[in-house]
Structures are given as C-alpha cells and as structure tokens.
Amino acid sequence: MITTSEGVKAGPATTRTIDEPEIDKRSAESPYFGRFTCDVCGDDFAVHRSLTVEQREFTDIETRETWSGLIVVACDRS
C-alpha cells in the first residue's frame, strides 16, 4: 500500500479500460458518474469513448473506512 498526503492508504492498482457502452451504462445508473472529471484532459467522463483507469481500494488511516476509486491514466480525448 502507498500512503497519500491526505492520510489515506491506496491498495494495489488494477488497470483496465472502460469503453463507451460501460460509461453510458454507469452514467445512467448514477448521474454523478458521467460528471466526474477526467484526471488526464479535464472533461466529464460522459463525453469520452474510452478511459483507461487504475481501480484501487483506499483506506482512511484514522478511521479505517475503505472505498473503491478510479484514477484515469489515459483517455481518448488526450
């Protein structure tokens, strides 16, 4: 695990590609998903055809609360 500067540990990354059908499906299921900002180009997820992401589990060091997160490492718009 790596420790970030905000007191959060990040587990090992699993890299995968999310293509347009999955982006559309996830955006329909959760309106917030399509509005997340791409870490690479700064555009909303919803305008992309493809995102390469690192999926990680994060843990708050103090509270031990865990959650999954996506970090965009490449996109079709950059």
C-alpha positions in Angstrom: 0.0 0.0 0.0 1.1 3.6 -0.7 0.2 6.4 1.7 -1.1 9.6 0.2 -0.5 13.1 1.7 -4.1 13.2 2.9 -3.8 10.3 5.4 -5.2 7.8 3.0 -3.6 4.5 2.0 -4.1 3.2 -1.5 -4.1 -0.5 -2.3 -2.5 -2.1 -5.4 -3.9 -0.9 -8.7 -5.8 -2.9 -11.3 -5.6 -1.2 -14.7 -8.5 -1.6 -17.1 -10.3 0.1 -19.9 -13.8 1.4 -19.6 -15.4 1.8 -23.1 -18.4 3.9 -24.2 -21.1 1.3 -23.5 -20.0 0.9 -19.9 -19.5 4.7 -19.5 -23.1 5.2 -20.7 -24.5 2.4 -18.5 -22.7 3.6 -15.4 -23.8 7.2 -16.1 -27.4 6.1 -16.4 -27.2 4.1 -13.1 -25.6 7.0 -11.3 -25.9 10.5 -12.7 -22.8 11.6 -10.8 -20.5 9.1 -12.7 -20.9 11.0 -16.0 -20.0 14.2 -14.3 -16.7 13.0 -12.8 -13.7 14.9 -14.2 -11.1 13.1 -16.2 -7.7 13.3 -14.5 -6.0 13.5 -17.9 -7.9 16.0 -20.0 -10.3 17.7 -17.5 -13.5 16.8 -19.4 -16.5 15.0 -17.9 -16.5 11.2 -18.1 -19.7 11.3 -20.1 -18.0 12.8 -23.2 -15.5 10.1 -23.5 -15.5 7.0 -25.7 -12.7 5.3 -23.7 -11.0 5.7 -20.4 -8.0 3.7 -19.1 -8.3 3.6 -15.3 -6.5 2.3 -12.3 -9.0 0.8 -9.9 -7.8 0.9 -6.3 -9.2 0.4 -2.8 -8.5 3.3 -0.5 -8.4 3.3 3.3 -8.6 6.3 5.7 -5.7 5.8 8.1 -7.5 7.3 11.1 -11.0 5.8 10.7 -10.1 2.7 8.7 -13.0 3.4 6.4 -12.5 1.9 2.9 -13.8 2.7 -0.5 -13.1 1.9 -4.2 -11.9 4.6 -6.5 -10.9 5.1 -10.2 -7.9 7.1 -11.3 -7.8 7.9 -15.0 -4.4 7.3 -16.5 -5.3 7.7 -20.2 -8.3 8.8 -22.3 -9.4 9.0 -25.9 -9.5 12.8 -25.8 -5.8 13.5 -25.0 
